[in-house]
Amino acid sequence: MDRIQSIDYLAIAPPLIVALTAIGVLVLDLFLPAGRKAVVGWIGIAGLGVAALMLFPLAGERDQHRATFCVPGEGLVLPACSYVVDDLTLVFQALVLAGAVVVLLLSLDTVRDSRLPAGEYSFLLLASVAGAVTLAASRDILTLVVALEVVSLPAFALVALRRFDSRSSEAALKLFLVSVVSTAVMLFGLSLIYGLTGAVHLDRIATALADPGVRGPAATLGVVLAIAGFGFKVAAVPFHFWAPDTYEGAPVPIAAYLSVVSKAAGFVGLALLLTVGFEPYADVWAPAVAVLAAVTMTVGNLVALRQRHAVRLLAWSSIAQSGYMLVPLGSAGRADSSVADVLPATVAYVLAYAVMNLGAFAVVTLVGRHRAANRIEDYRSLGRTEPLTAFALAFSLACLAGLPPGLLGLFAKVVVFQAPIEQGVGWLAVVMAVNVVIGLYYYLAWAAVLYARAPDTSPAAVRPPSYRISVSDGLAIGITLGASLWLSVLPRMVLEALD
Amino acid sequence: MSEALLPLLLAVPLAGSMLMLVLPGPLAERIAAQLGVVVAGATTVVAGWAAAAAEDVDVAWVPSLGLRFHLGIDGISAPLVLLTAGLTFLCLVYTLRVRPAAGRLRALVGLVLLLEVGMLGTFVALDLLLFFVFFEVVLLPMWFVIAQWGDDTVPGARVAAANKFILYTLLGSAVMLLGILLVRAETGTFDMVALAEADGAGMSRGVQILAFLALALGFAVKAPMWPLHSWLPDAHTSAPTIGSVLLAGVLLKMGTYGLVRIALPIVPEGAEVLAPFLGAFAVVGIIYGALACLAQRDLKRLIAFSSVGHMGFVLLGIATLTPVGVNGALFANVAHGLITGLLFFLVGAIKDRHHTADLEELGGGLYDRAPRLGGLLVFGAIASVGLPGLAGFWGEMLALLGAFDPDPALHRGYFLVLMGLAGLGVVLTTVYLVTLVRRVAQGQSVARWRDAVLLGDATPAELAVWSPIVVLVLVLGLWPALLLDVTDPVVRSVLGG
């Protein structure tokens, strides 16, 4: 038997290129004069672009199902692979890379204005992205955990980079502690599963768990603990407490990264683990996830109602949105359908959420450069002075609320609603319907501020803001607005990503 | 060519609205009203043409959702499409001369045109999900119109009213979406034509009841049906004149149209079970609306509550599940759109001149001060009472007639009681409208207005906008067959012969 593995370098090209770029910018940074540091950001963007280009040949021959790092099958046991390029992988890799490009674009000015170390910043961000890109292709629990940690570890440092601000250190510490605890919990759960099944590959775990002899309290505990661990990563209630403080303390583009790219990575891991590895246990985890979804969206929306700070509002809103994303998983495995049937709905919502949330964060980053407090009130009359920027934010908010003209959000919500109704989990659909209404209120209140008339008695300090927008910020806002407008008219790319 | 008419019907106002967004500010501000009139006029022409051609369009839009861009127009939708296009056109013509105090014409015209896209789309959609999308399109523009151009004598009131409007409606339509998805989960299609032909096949009785409940809840909030009406008076009190006209004239009809087009034909068994409840709520709404009107101090609020009563008649007609009742409902729909649209125009004109709509402050003597305005108000009021010979009469009469002889599946005695109570509502309606005429139009002007210089009578521009409505109210009153002949064949086929 051939024990020497041949590595399919095309398959692993996307994470490899990102990782090499990360090291490249770190080294390059040493040789750049102080005034030219911005170059590393653009090189990082170029590296992400090249990595994204590698997805095209992979997508072109996706019927072949490239896979690498495989163990051969023996007897009845099929061969299993740790790194698989399938539709899910490609879709999430594309999402992560595109999201990271927008985050890096937004970071260019932030790094300059806040005097953050440009080389370290880009290195850490790219390292985290490399983890997220790998995560999407991971098909065994070890690779999943390692990839997830590669996503998280650089994030702690990124949050802490604003050394002059004590909130930043506090935010980083919170994120660190919560993340370490959640990893420990998850590892405990996964080790139980490994002990019971003797397998690390998701498909082999599924085969082993299907055996009635394995089924029991230990396996259930393992499944539940693993879900709890991922619950922290995706900021599901009651594992959400870190999110608002961390988002607020971090540089705003990093908050965007955490709420979009890092969260998407958490979701892809959770979705893979649940629908592939724990597929025979759907009757156990689906009701638990359903409750988690209902509680998450309700708490997120209710608390968001009271927020006056733009980033905190987006933090709570993104907790609520996590709840919506969990809905399809929470309604899996009923009505004699395959568990994997709910996967497209989750993927569709995560994709749509990424586009619209990044759009909101792009404008919030821009406003934050001029109004450090970044309260909702700082957006008053933005529609007068910066019509295009205000429109971009208003459109993103309409998408997040799921109301036309934000059709992207509306279609995504319809997809999510379909899952519980078709699977007969009506209560979850009703809870979500009520939540959509609550959510509308705060998105709308924010949009109203954008177009409100400035009070006549306003002192000069509260003059409506007018900005000079840099190329990178303009590109970030343009890309996200263009994407959400385009996808509102032709949402097939998002909704049929897995077909 | 003619199959492009319905997409064109939506594309024209949409393009107009986009144009308002992208045109450079100062230029757009100057020509906004004129451009709006041209676009709305073109839309009206296309609407007339499309109604005559009656050609379907059916293209896949989002296959994974099962969403198709399926549009069609028939006897039920054509009158409402024409009403929508006509009223929007008149509203924009009105804006030419009567500029909103808050300014920002470009944004206002853009939003009204976007609103028109939503309203027209709702009436021509033949795909359930597409219907839902258009149903939602109207929310944000109307919210902005109320919240930004509304009456701000009480600080914050217009935003509160706008929020109440959108949150109520969204709660209703979110539940409606669940109903739509339930229908799709059971039958596998969103196609309203196929679903209506299937006549509920493929859905068990329990599912039909549940689906009707969810759908009807969404429509009932919009219509609005008592006790889900409480957003309406606030919204009307705060909305600017053209906002009120479109809200009462068209938006409310989207709810009753949905009942006739979707809830009755697609889940007929559910309709049979729940129609008695619908009828009861409708009659409570009729009486409640009339009594509330008697207690109102604000002219706009009064007309708003009268809408609750009038929409009660529409709902009662629908609840009878008979061709007579449903025809009456559709007729009353159009009649109410015209009459209440006219009344809101008039009340808006009165409010613009007096800067108040409070009945005490206005006092009597409108005949004296502004004879044309006063005369038109009295015309609107008696049309609203349902005087034979005017449009308000036929719809409500047919609704009552439907209740006299309801569908065999329904309990006749019960509906006779409803009919009696609704008849009482007619009397009460007469009382408050006659009281209104006496208090506002007749008598002597109070000193405050007698000497006011600015109070002019209706201007030629205003009369030009209002006279088409007056003519239509007369025409439909004298020749109801004009409308009934259009709706009747379709209603019969919708109700399954």
HADDOCK unambig.tbl for C-alpha pairs under 7 A between the chains (distance, minus, plus):
assign (segid A and resid 403 and name CA) (segid B and resid 136 and name CA) 6.54 0.50 0.50
assign (segid A and resid 404 and name CA) (segid B and resid 136 and name CA) 6.20 0.50 0.50
assign (segid A and resid 404 and name CA) (segid B and resid 137 and name CA) 5.00 0.50 0.50
assign (segid A and resid 405 and name CA) (segid B and resid 137 and name CA) 6.59 0.50 0.50
assign (segid A and resid 415 and name CA) (segid B and resid 65 and name CA) 6.94 0.50 0.50
assign (segid A and resid 418 and name CA) (segid B and resid 181 and name CA) 6.27 0.50 0.50
assign (segid A and resid 421 and name CA) (segid B and resid 181 and name CA) 6.86 0.50 0.50
assign (segid A and resid 421 and name CA) (segid B and resid 182 and name CA) 6.21 0.50 0.50
assign (segid A and resid 422 and name CA) (segid B and resid 185 and name CA) 5.35 0.50 0.50
assign (segid A and resid 433 and name CA) (segid B and resid 174 and name CA) 5.38 0.50 0.50
assign (segid A and resid 433 and name CA) (segid B and resid 175 and name CA) 6.47 0.50 0.50
assign (segid A and resid 434 and name CA) (segid B and resid 171 and name CA) 6.68 0.50 0.50
assign (segid A and resid 437 and name CA) (segid B and resid 167 and name CA) 6.26 0.50 0.50
assign (segid A and resid 437 and name CA) (segid B and resid 170 and name CA) 6.19 0.50 0.50
assign (segid A and resid 437 and name CA) (segid B and resid 171 and name CA) 5.80 0.50 0.50
assign (segid A and resid 491 and name CA) (segid B and resid 62 and name CA) 6.94 0.50 0.50
assign (segid A and resid 492 and name CA) (segid B and resid 62 and name CA) 6.02 0.50 0.50
assign (segid A and resid 495 and name CA) (segid B and resid 64 and name CA) 6.82 0.50 0.50
assign (segid A and resid 496 and name CA) (segid B and resid 64 and name CA) 6.24 0.50 0.50
